[in-house]
């Protein structure tokens, strides 16, 4: 959560706290101002501390979902050193490209297969159902510039609820991305080749 979100949440909580005081008829005057402010701060901390803990836990779970393939090769090592986010570019039937940033989980069996959980109504899910050709690019390490990308990738969008549930049961890391799979689509991305780049080294093509 960003600082802006903490401030917005505090304002919303403070307003709800004051409205609750007015509803129950608390004698709202300056004699009780210190108690009211203290109550707002304490109540906010009680709300925000577990919320922050749960948010960090969820982000850590998602981050750890990346690079679960333990093969000691260059591509898996690159994935393990980068955040678990990629840019995914899809194209609709009119040739219009849609680009979005998403969280992914790497297959534990095939290092060139990624899984993504998204709403079944998203543009990317609809595009993939009609055009399997996609392109992806990772975030990059700010110190070394390490990153990977691929325009030689295909994707499959699974939207049927029974198939989604079966796939999630067969592949545990999918539920690490999102435990609630209701009305969700699972996108399976297969990379045929990828380019690994950095500020220091020449680009290297990895074929699968």
N, C-alpha and C positions, 0 to 999 in steps of 0.2 A: 504494500500500500504506500502511496506517495503522501508527502506532507499535506498536499492540498486535500486529499481524501480524509485525513485525520481532522483537519480544520472543518471541512464540510460536515463530517459526522458529529463533531463536537457542537457545532451550531444547531444541527437538527436535534441532537440529544437535549441541549439546553432548552430549546423551544418546547420540546415535548415535556420536559421536567417542569417548566413553568406553567404550562397548560394543565398538567396534572395537579399542581398546587392550587390553581384557580378552581378546578373542578371539585376538589375535595374541600374547598373552603378554608384553606390555610390562611391565617391572618397575614396577608402580604403587605408588609411595611418595612421601612428601613431598619427597624429594630432587629428584624430577622434576616437582613441582607447577608450578613456574614455566614449564617447557618445555611442559607439557600445556596450561596456560592460554593461553600464547602460540600454541600450535598451534591451539587452538579458535578464537581471535580471528582469526588469519590465514586459516584455512580458511573461517570464516564470511564474511570480507570477500571472499574469492575467489568464494564462492557468491553473495553478496548484491549485489555491484556489477553484474555483468552482468544479474542478475535484475531489479534496479531499473531499469537502462537499458532493458531489453526491455519492462518494464511501462510506463514513461513513453513509449516509442516507440509502443506499442500504443494507449495512451490518446490520444496526440497524433494518431495516424492516425484514430481514431474521431471525435475532435473535429473534425478537418479534413473528415471526410466530411459534416458538416452544412453546409448553406448553400453547396453547390457550385454552385448556380445563381447565375450572375454578373449576373443582371438587376438594374439599378439602380432598384429600386422599394422601397416601404416594407416589404413583407412579407419580402422576401429580406434587406433590411438588418437587420430585427429578428432573423431567424434567424442571421445572421452574427455578431451581438453577444451571443448567448446560448449556453450550453453545449448540446452535442448530445445532450440527454436530454429525453424527454417522458413525461408520465404518460398511460397508455393505459387507458381504461375499456371493458370488453366486457361483454356480457350473455349468460347462457345461456338455454336454452329455458324455464326456470322463472322467469326474470326476475331472477335473482340477479346482481348486478354484481361483476365482478372488476377490481381496479385494480392496475396495476404500473408501475414506472418502467423505461424502456427506452432504448437508444441507437438513433438513426435516421440515415439518410442521405437527403438531399433529392435528388430527381430533377434531372438536369442539363438536362432538356428542359421539364418542367412543375413550376413552383415549388410547386404545391399537392399534389404527390405525394411521399410519404415511403416509404422501404423500411426494413423491420426484419427482422433475422435472429434466430430463436428456436428452441428445441427444438420438434419437432413434437408432443411430448407435453404441452406447457404448456397451462394452462387457457385462455389468451388465444387460442392457435391453434385449439383445439377450439371455443371460443365463436364465433369469427369464421367458422368453416366452417358454422355453423348460423344465425348472426345477423350480418349484415354491418354493422349500425349500430354505430358506436363514437363515443367522445368522447376528445379529447386536450387536454392542457394542458402548456405548457412550464414549465421552471424560471424563476425571475425574477432580474433584476439587483438586488442588494441595495442599491445606491445610488439607482437611478432607479425601481425597481419594474417595469421594462419586462418584459412577458410577453405571450404570446398563448395563446388557447384556442379550441376549437371543439367544439360538440356537433352540428355539421352535417357529419359525416364518415362515410365508408363504408370498409370494409376487405375485402381478399380474402386468403385464406391458401393459399399454394401449398406442397403437401407432397410431391407426386410427385417422386421423385429426378431423373428426366430433365428435368422441367419446371424444377426448382430449378436444376440445372446450366446449362440453356439460358438461364434468366433471369439467372443470375450472369454468364455469358459475355457476354450482351448489354448488361448494365448493370454496368460495372466497379466502381462505388462500393459495390456489395453485398459484394464480397469484402474491401473495406476494413473492413467491420463484423466479418466472421468468415471466415477463409480455409478453415476446415474446415466444410463444408456437409453432412457425413454425418449423416443422421437429423435434419436441420434443416428448418424451414419458413421461407419468405420471406413476410412480410406486406406487402402493398401498401396504403397508406392514402391515400385521396383526400379532400381537404378541399374542401367546397363553399363554405364561408365561414368566416372566423375573426375573432375580436375581439382587437384590440391595445390593451393598457392600460399605464398607468404611474402613478407617484405624481403626476406633474406634468400630464399631458395627459388630456383626456376620452377615454373608450373610442371606438375607431374600428372599424367593421365593414368587413372586406375581403371582397368577393365575387369568386369565380373563375368 
